[in-house]
Amino acid sequence: MPAPVPLPDSPAARLHHSVGPWQPFTGHGVASFALAGFFRLLALQLLAALAVASLVAWGLHQTWFPVIQRALPQLPEVASIASGSLSWPGDQPVRLAQNPWLDVIVTPNPDPSAPSLGQTADLQLELLPSRYRIQGILGQFTRPYPRTTSLDLGRIPASAAWEAWQPTASIMAACSIAAGLLVSWWLLASIYSLPAWILALFLSRPVNLGATWRMASAALLVGALLATAGLTAYTLGVIRLPGLIAVLILHFPIGIIWLIWGIFRLPSGSRPRKSPANPFRAA
């Protein structure tokens, strides 16, 4: 009668023995996804993508949306963007609202000799006569107004439109972020899987490309966790935009490091050498 298989000692190992691969936060956890089913991995990715998207939507409500809410009462009675140009009463630049994350100003008549309002937030949105400009520490992004777009910037219609579209905008932003994360994870896993497979062959780990793709997909979730922590810290004001950019840059090599760790944690496929026969055994 065969001896019973002993159960693992640690709680994490017992959980893995019971439910299968469930966490990518250790090398052994990443390695376990080599044998995981695709739908298990997809469920974990969907959960992570929805968590990140919900966090971003919450961050928008805490950082940018209050600025827009305070800017609406500062709008004039009549103003618009139509046919690719801004119609605004007066010629003086106006700061509508600001906080440490976002600054909204209107410059209806740019004058190089006039004093500038300056940038007081991480990002500044500026409405100019024929274009808009977004400015930050990474530079500026300037685009002309679409000629086919008509936007009423009067105080009453703009406030009514914002109240009507704010929930929809939050949902659309969250869904777009979740879908974008899934696509980016799949693309990055496809890029990482071939070098990981070559490394596994070099280390005599018997895996195929599908297994390394699943491992890469799981390892990328560790970097997503780091990015999520950075977004939370930025929303709470613990770090500023340079710190957030550093975290977002750092989260890419984190996934590679965890994937390599998982490759090393795979069981070796090399066969142990047989000990030489004892010539005196027969005697």
Backbone hydrogen bonds, N-H to C=O, Kabsch-Sander energy under -0.5 kcal/mol:
donor,donor_aa,acceptor,acceptor_aa,energy
14,R,10,S,-2.3
15,L,11,P,-2.4
16,H,12,A,-2.4
17,H,13,A,-2.3
18,S,14,R,-1.5
19,V,15,L,-3.0
20,G,16,H,-1.8
30,V,26,T,-2.4
31,A,27,G,-2.4
32,S,28,H,-1.8
33,F,29,G,-0.6
33,F,30,V,-1.2
34,A,31,A,-1.8
35,L,32,S,-1.2
36,A,33,F,-0.6
41,L,37,G,-1.7
42,L,38,F,-2.9
43,A,39,F,-2.3
44,L,40,R,-1.8
45,Q,41,L,-2.5
46,L,42,L,-2.8
47,L,43,A,-2.1
48,A,44,L,-2.2
49,A,45,Q,-3.0
50,L,46,L,-2.5
51,A,47,L,-1.8
52,V,48,A,-2.4
53,A,49,A,-2.6
54,S,50,L,-2.4
55,L,51,A,-2.0
56,V,52,V,-2.4
57,A,53,A,-2.4
58,W,54,S,-2.3
59,G,55,L,-2.5
60,L,56,V,-2.4
61,H,57,A,-1.8
62,Q,58,W,-1.3
63,T,59,G,-1.7
65,F,60,L,-2.9
67,V,63,T,-0.5
67,V,64,W,-0.6
68,I,64,W,-1.8
69,Q,65,F,-2.5
70,R,66,P,-2.0
71,A,67,V,-1.9
72,L,68,I,-1.6
74,Q,71,A,-1.0
75,L,72,L,-1.5
80,S,87,S,-2.0
81,I,151,L,-2.6
82,A,85,S,-2.1
84,G,146,P,-0.7
85,S,82,A,-1.5
86,L,129,P,-3.1
87,S,80,S,-3.3
88,W,86,L,-0.6
94,V,106,V,-2.7
96,L,94,V,-0.7
96,L,104,V,-2.0
97,A,104,V,-1.2
99,N,102,L,-2.0
103,D,123,L,-1.5
104,V,97,A,-2.5
105,I,103,D,-0.5
105,I,125,L,-2.6
106,V,94,V,-2.9
107,T,127,L,-3.1
109,N,91,D,-0.6
114,A,111,D,-1.4
120,T,118,G,-0.5
122,D,100,P,-1.7
123,L,101,W,-1.1
124,Q,135,Q,-2.3
125,L,103,D,-3.3
126,E,124,Q,-0.6
126,E,133,R,-2.9
127,L,105,I,-2.1
128,L,126,E,-0.6
128,L,131,R,-2.6
132,Y,143,R,-2.5
133,R,126,E,-2.5
134,I,141,F,-2.7
135,Q,124,Q,-2.3
135,Q,133,R,-0.5
136,G,139,G,-2.8
139,G,136,G,-1.5
141,F,134,I,-2.9
143,R,132,Y,-2.0
145,Y,130,S,-1.5
149,T,146,P,-1.3
151,L,81,I,-2.9
153,L,79,A,-2.0
153,L,151,L,-0.7
154,G,79,A,-0.7
155,R,76,P,-2.0
158,A,154,G,-2.5
159,S,155,R,-1.8
160,A,156,I,-2.2
161,A,157,P,-2.4
162,W,158,A,-2.2
163,E,159,S,-2.2
164,A,160,A,-1.7
165,W,161,A,-2.3
166,Q,162,W,-1.9
169,A,165,W,-2.9
170,S,166,Q,-2.1
171,I,167,P,-2.1
172,M,168,T,-2.7
173,A,169,A,-2.3
174,A,170,S,-2.2
175,C,171,I,-2.6
176,S,172,M,-2.3
177,I,173,A,-2.2
178,A,174,A,-2.4
179,A,175,C,-2.5
180,G,176,S,-2.5
181,L,177,I,-2.4
182,L,178,A,-2.0
183,V,179,A,-2.2
184,S,180,G,-2.5
185,W,181,L,-2.7
186,W,182,L,-2.2
187,L,183,V,-2.3
188,L,184,S,-2.7
189,A,185,W,-2.5
190,S,186,W,-1.8
191,I,187,L,-1.7
192,Y,188,L,-2.7
193,S,189,A,-1.9
194,L,190,S,-0.6
196,A,192,Y,-2.0
197,W,193,S,-2.3
198,I,194,L,-2.3
199,L,195,P,-2.3
200,A,196,A,-2.3
201,L,197,W,-2.2
202,F,198,I,-2.2
203,L,199,L,-1.8
204,S,201,L,-1.4
205,R,200,A,-3.5
207,V,205,R,-1.7
212,T,208,N,-2.0
213,W,209,L,-2.2
214,R,210,G,-2.0
215,M,211,A,-2.2
216,A,212,T,-2.6
217,S,213,W,-2.3
218,A,214,R,-2.1
219,A,215,M,-2.6
220,L,216,A,-1.9
221,L,217,S,-0.6
221,L,218,A,-1.0
222,V,219,A,-1.2
223,G,219,A,-0.9
224,A,220,L,-1.9
225,L,221,L,-1.7
226,L,222,V,-1.7
227,A,223,G,-2.4
228,T,224,A,-2.3
229,A,225,L,-2.1
230,G,226,L,-2.2
231,L,227,A,-2.5
232,T,228,T,-2.3
233,A,229,A,-2.4
234,Y,230,G,-2.3
235,T,231,L,-2.5
236,L,232,T,-2.1
237,G,234,Y,-1.0
238,V,233,A,-2.4
239,I,233,A,-1.0
244,L,240,R,-2.0
245,I,241,L,-2.6
246,A,242,P,-2.1
247,V,243,G,-2.0
248,L,244,L,-2.5
249,I,245,I,-2.1
250,L,246,A,-2.2
251,H,247,V,-1.7
252,F,249,I,-1.0
254,I,250,L,-1.2
255,G,251,H,-1.0
255,G,252,F,-0.6
256,I,252,F,-1.1
257,I,253,P,-2.6
258,W,254,I,-2.3
259,L,255,G,-1.8
260,I,256,I,-2.4
261,W,257,I,-2.3
262,G,258,W,-2.2
263,I,259,L,-2.1
264,F,260,I,-2.1
265,R,261,W,-1.1
266,L,262,G,-0.5
266,L,263,I,-1.1
269,G,204,S,-4.1
281,R,278,N,-1.7
